[in-house]
Amino acid sequence: MMLGLDAQGFPLWQGGLLDLPPKERAVLALLIRRAPEVVSKQAFADEAWQGRPMSDESLARCISRVRRALPGVPIESVYGAGYRLQGGLATEPPAGHARLLATAQAAPQAVETHLHARALAQRRTPAAMQRALALLRSLVQAHPRYASARVTLAETLAGAASWGLLTGTAFVDEGLAQLDEAQRIDAHTPGLVTYRAWLLDLAWRFDEAEHHHRAALAAAPNDADALFLHGWHRLALGNTTGAAERFRQAIALQPHAPLLRAMLARALSHAGQPEAAIRELQATFSDHPDNAIAAIFRIGLLAISKPEPALAEQAWQLAEQRDAPPYTLSILSYVLARCGRTEEARALIDACLACSASSPGSAAMHAAACAALGDTERAAQLIVHAYNTHCAVLPMLLRDPGTAALRTHPQISALHRAVFGHGVG
């Protein structure tokens, strides 16, 4: 893409945000949105001048400055009418807008169900995820040619697995089959390549995933989802610098998305920069004071460098919330262990592992707490079980600073080779 708009409507040129004054930025954004149609002088006055007086000369000067910022981009003056971007320019709507347009290509009731299911999935709680999957499976059965819903089903399967709610490889097969069918229906459906890459990552097929990540970013270099998931891929492979770069690019497009900053903080933590990670989460927590994801990650990171009794109480309060994220109890057990409340941590781990609702993925997330308690054998057993049941969260667990003490364990070293194709680096 040469020229386009990001998710917030800011002009992009050759993959980067254009540094333009507000009026010139508004003029260019309007030209891009209307291309190749002529934009009237009145439209410029309404949007760029916001109703304030605008002369033909002031508009001409503004257009001239935009042209100087974009050498070679054909902005045509249409006598007596206005200006337009000439045909042939490679422009496209923001990825988020394209997805909304694709979502709308169905009956109103189907679209409403689709939007509701995606909103549920983004809450990231076990009950919401399970309900989203049930709705989406019913939706594609009732509307088999609704390609966008199939893509969202694949995305939701990947999302549930990445939080430890699904294990094995059946979800990967189901998700890839949905994407194959969506591609057969409409090969231009947004998200097809992006979520294929994510599913392959969760199947530990990292080389294949990298190929699809590159294809997704080549097609849409300013798609926040594609950038975020390539960051996830890099972080799983231990490339903390590259992961942080991708997360920052995604944040530039969606600055108020709490999950993006939480993952940037995680990348910084993996890179041995806990203070920088805490600053990111503090900013997120300030922006989203009621967001459980930001709050629990922040407490977990503080427990690494500044363990104190108040953190344990805060973690308990979050864990007792009805819509707590699925990993909250594992972070709580880690915080308790780090704050010296060892018996309490052991009792919580025992209770979680004995619970019939506990999955291998959620169980494996307690490995860091076990390691903090000095129980390396139990921590190793949890990780080995996660490998045997093919938990999608395993690559992240093996990279987590909380399990660093286990990397010399013979079984864990062998798992590194099995999952990543090489030993502990």
C-alpha positions, -999 to +999 in steps of 0.1 A: +000+000+000+014+034-010-012+057+004-040+049+028-055+056+063-049+039+096-076+027+120-080+062+134-082+078+099-047+093+098-029+094+064-003+067+058+024+069+032+045+038+022+037+022+056+043+051+079+023+079+094+026+112+076+039+142+096+015+169+085-002+199+102-038+192+113-054+211+083-033+194+057-038+161+073-076+165+073-075+176+036-054+145+026-076+122+046-107+135+029-091+130-006-081+095+003-116+086+016-133+100-015-108+088-041-112+088-071-142+111-067-139+149-068-140+165-033-159+197-034-146+229-018-176+229+005-165+194+018-130+207+025-145+237+043-168+215+064-142+189+074-107+206+073-118+241+082-147+228+104-171+256+093-147+285+096-142+308+066-121+292+039-110+311+007-100+294-026-065+307-020-061+291+015-074+258+001-049+260-028-020+267-004-030+238+017-032+215-014+002+228-025+018+218+009+002+183+007+016+179-029+051+189-016+048+163+012+039+136-014+060+140-045+046+121-074+012+116-059-013+130-085-037+154-068-058+169-096-074+203-096-109+201-112-119+236-123-149+250-105-155+218-086-126+209-062-098+184-061-093+146-064-067+119-062-064+106-098-071+069-106-044+043-104-032+052-069-028+022-046-052+031-018-072+010+005-095+014+036-080+007+071-079-030+080-105-025+107-129-007+083-124-034+057-133-060+083-165-042+093-175-040+056-170-077+053-189-084+085-219-065+071-222-088+041-250-109+056-286-107+069-290-081+097-296-108+124-265-127+113-244-096+114-257-088+149-249-123+161-214-120+146-207-087+162-220-099+196-198-131+194-167-111+186-173-087+214-177-117+238-144-132+225-126-100+232-135-101+269-111-131+272-130-148+300-137-186+299-175-182+299-174-155+273-151-174+250-171-206+252-203-187+244-186-169+215-175-202+200-210-217+203-226-187+186-201-186+158-203-224+151-241-221+149-238-190+127-216-206+101-239-236+100-269-215+095-251-191+070-225-213+053-215-186+028-208-160+055-170-159+050-163-132+076-180-153+104-158-182+095-127-160+098-139-148+132-145-184+143-109-192+134-097-161+153-117-171+184-104-206+184-069-193+183-077-167+210-092-193+234-061-216+229-037-188+235-052-182+269-050-219+278-087-227+273-081-252+245-055-280+242-045-305+216-045-298+178-082-302+170-088-265+173-060-258+148-076-282+123-110-267+128-097-232+124-077-239+093-107-257+078-128-226+084-102-204+068-100-227+038-137-225+033-138-187+038-111-184+011-130-206-013-161-184-008-142-150-010-104-150-012-104-113-003-120-117+031-100-097+057-080-117+082-075-149+062-037-149+062-033-133+096-053-159+115-038-187+095-004-176+107-016-174+143-031-209+142+002-223+128+021-206+156-002-222+182+005-256+165+043-248+169+047-247+131+068-216+134+085-217+099+051-219+081+037-193+104+065-168+096+058-172+059+021-163+064+029-134+088+051-119+061+024-123+035-002-107+058+020-077+065+030-073+029-007-071+020-017-048+049+014-033+066-007-012+089-031-039+101-029-037+139-039-074+143-013-085+118+014-065+136+003-077+170+003-114+160+037-111+144+049-097+177+034-127+195+052-150+170+085-132+176+081-133+214+073-170+214+106-175+195+126-154+220+130-124+197+121-098+224+135-068+205+116-077+173+084-084+193+085-051+211+090-033+177+058-050+163+038-042+195+048-006+193+038-004+157+004-019+166+000+006+195+007+035+172-024+024+153-045+015+183-031+035+212-059+027+236-060-011+232-050-025+266-040-059+254-014-044+230+004-026+258+001-056+281+020-076+255+046-049+250+051-050+287+055-087+285+081-084+258+100-059+279+099-082+309+112-111+288+140-088+277+150-082+313+135-047+315+110-050+343+109-012+351+101-003+315+074-031+315+058-017+347+058+018+332+039+005+302+013-013+324+010+017+346+001+038+316-024+012+305-039+009+340-043+047+341-060+047+307-082+017+316-086+017+355-112-011+354-093-034+329-085-067+346-059-076+320-038-045+327-043-047+365-033-084+370-003-082+347+009-051+365+007-068+399+025-099+385+054-077+372+056-057+404+059-090+423+092-097+404+110-066+414+091-052+444+072-079+462+052-065+492+021-077+511-002-051+495+003-068+461-010-101+474-042-084+487-047-067+454-042-099+435-068-117+457-093-089+450-089-093+412-091-131+414-124-129+432-140-108+404-166-127+385-151-119+351-114-124+360-092-135+331-083-172+330-047-167+341-055-146+372-052-175+396-018-185+383-006-149+387-021-148+421-002-180+431+030-165+418+024-132+437+017-151+469+049-171+464+070-140+457+055-121+487+065-149+511+030-163+516+042-198+507+016-219+525-012-199+510+004-202+475+008-240+479-028-244+490-040-223+460-020-244+436-032-276+451-068-264+449-065-253+413-048-285+401-075-306+419-103-287+403-121-307+375-124-275+355-087-270+354-072-276+319-036-286+312-030-251+300-043-234+331-025-259+352+008-252+334+005-215+342+013-223+378+048-235+369+063-201+376+047-201+411+061-236+417+095-225+406+093-194+429+085-218+458+116-239+449+095-269+438+112-273+404+102-309+399+065-300+402+070-271+379+088-293+353+060-319+355+033-292+348+053-281+317+059-316+305+021-323+308+015-291+288+038-305+261+021-339+261-013-324+257-001-298+232-010-267+251-007-237+228+006-216+257+037-237+261+061-216+240+053-185+261+057-205+293+092-218+282+102-182+275+087-167+307+113-152+331+094-169+359+104-203+346+140-193+338+153-215+367+139-246+349+158-242+317+187-263+329+163-291+339+170-321+315+133-325+306+128-288+299+159-286+278+146-315+257+112-297+254+129-266+240+144-287+212+110-304+205+091-272+204+115-247+189+139-271+170+169-262+192+180-263+228+179-236+254+196-205+240 
